[in-house]
């Protein structure tokens, strides 16, 4: 049985697949796919340049929760948090409703809990990923 924190971390697949499915409904949602992809790639490019290692007992912390120990590897900003934050923020910009806002905030809090519980990130790495994702969403939306 998959631990709850792993299951929540694996919901990242929603942030990757949902934009493509939504694009089938309306092409305006393709920007969600571009945004999530940009954030993922940019986070991976940023991490090696910021000295903020993952906690020592980090395990199964890659994008799909498959790899072994990753303690000490670069961890700032959290890619899971940045990806979910950019997706949730842009989705709310396109579908501004209370249910979307509540679902998005709930998902963000659950993802933050899972990344902390799994010891994949420190609190500042989680907050950094969240802020980075929101800022990217605001920048992309304003273009």
Steps between C-alpha positions, in 0.01 A plus 500: 500500500628845406546734798266801497785749465627315189149486354457874546843573350408287199195720433756715320396298195172697509691825448669341199206322335205725584624788281507271197151368575368852559654610169275246326208692651634849424834593344544792743603241760811407300676779688465282813707229332763752388511653850537169687769385256687832528488491881619140514795566268594831664488353851735222391731764350491718814558231766873438436579870542334548840670332794201356682534123539208270566469362855738208567227232516328597173391195299282450189501874434528509123214618281326159510607387851709212367866572572684391810678721752534863394606667824750776439399547135393850392151576628419870445243573373265204533402394149185325619381816673596728210320279247182472704507873586535612138224262390258595778563874465456505122194275519344744746580789264313317222220356715455745789268319736492417869504121442812530280666721762415265789608190306822670394592619848417158644724333241783745573475439876488122452801508268693719744420256782607200291832656395576590862380165640716310247793721609553593136516872578540749778227754566690777319545274194125430500413868538757593235345259250151627576595866459699424184202318347259782587736767364546305176123468465449873551775580249366256241143622548604863452675426168 
